C-alpha cells in the first residue's frame, strides 16, 4: 500500500510488528490451552510465559533466507532464548493454524476500521439529504433532463445504498472472524478441539466448524467482493458529483482549499479531483475481488497458490476502501451546493419536464395513450425547435386546449405536487425533518 492512500490505523493493523505479535500470541494461547488440558506441565508453561519475548524481525528474516519458510523462521527466532520448554510451542499445530487465525484477527480489525469510515460517510450523507430535502433540481436519465426531484432525494438514494453496503460488510466481517487450530489437514488428529476453542475465544473469533489445512477461501472472497460492491456505490456517488461540477451543469462543487491549484497550465480550473480519485480506487477494489474468487480453488486440503496474492490484496483492498470512504465523506461534508443554479437548470426546458403529467391528464380525460403521447411530443418538439417555451406552447395548442383547462395544465406543471410524494422515502430511512 503506497503512503499516499494509507490511513495510519490501517498501517498499524497490517504492520510487521502487529503480525509477529499476533503469531506470538497465538502460539502462547495454544500452549496455554495445552497446559489447561494437562499436556504441558505447569512449571514448563510458566517458563514459556516468563521466558518468551518479542521476536527479532531481522533475525527472523535472516533465518528465512535459509529455511525459505516464514513460520519456521519465526519459531526458530522465537525459541532461541528459551530452554527445553520451547519444544512445546507449535505443539500439534501446522503453519496455517497460525497464519489463518492471525489473518482472521487482522481482517476483522481492518474491516472494523472500514466500517468506522463508512459510518462517517453515512452520517455526512444523511445530513446532506436532510439539508437539501426541499432543494429542487432536475432529475436526469441518460444524462438528459427527465422530471423534477430534489437534491436531498438524490442524496437519500445514496444513503440507502450505503446502508445496504454497511449491512453486507457487517455480515462479511462476521464471516471472516473465524480461526482454526485443528492441525495439518484440519482433523484435530494431533490437537484437541478444546485447545482450538481456547485460542479462538481468547482472540474474539469462532472456530471454523470444518476447516481443511486452511480456512476455506470462500470467506475471504465474500469480504473482497463485498468491498468491491461498496466501491461501486462510492463510485456511483462520485460520478454523480463529478457530473454536477461540470461547467455546463455547475450545480455542486467539491471542496477547493485556499491555495489549491486545479491545473498546472490553466489557472481558472477547479477540477473534481477527489471524486475522480474515488472512481479510480473503486477499480482496484473490483480487481482485487477477482483475486479473492480465484483463490477459492486450492488443491485438496490446501496449496499456497493463494498466499502470495493475499499478501497484496487484503491490505490493499481494506486500506483502499477505508481511504475512499474517508475521502468521499470529506467531499460531501464540504460540498458547495448552488441551489439557484439547480433551479435555473430545472427550468432550462421551459417546463418540458412536466410532459408526463400532461400526458396522464389527457389519459384521465379518456384520450388514447398513444394519441396523447403524440400530442404532447409534438408540443415538446415545437418548443425545442425554437418556438415558445413548452409551458406556453402547450397552453396554446388547440387540440390539448380542447381537452384540458388552464387549471388542469397548471396542476400538471405544479412543482410542489411533483415533489410531494418523496416524504415517505425520507421517513422510511429515518431522515425526517
SULNORVEN-V55515 format. One record per helix or strand of 3 or more residues. SS is the DSSP state (a for helix, b for strand). FROM is the first residue (numbers start at 1). TO is the last residue. Records with the same first field share a line. If there is no record, write none. Layout:
SS: FROM-TO ; FROM-TO
This chain:
a: 3-5 ; 8-13 ; 16-36 ; 42-51 ; 57-67 ; 70-79 ; 84-88 ; 95-131 ; 151-176 ; 193-203 ; 218-244 ; 273-294 ; 307-333 ; 339-346 ; 352-364 ; 369-384 ; 390-396 ; 398-401 ; 406-412 ; 415-428
b: 136-141 ; 144-150
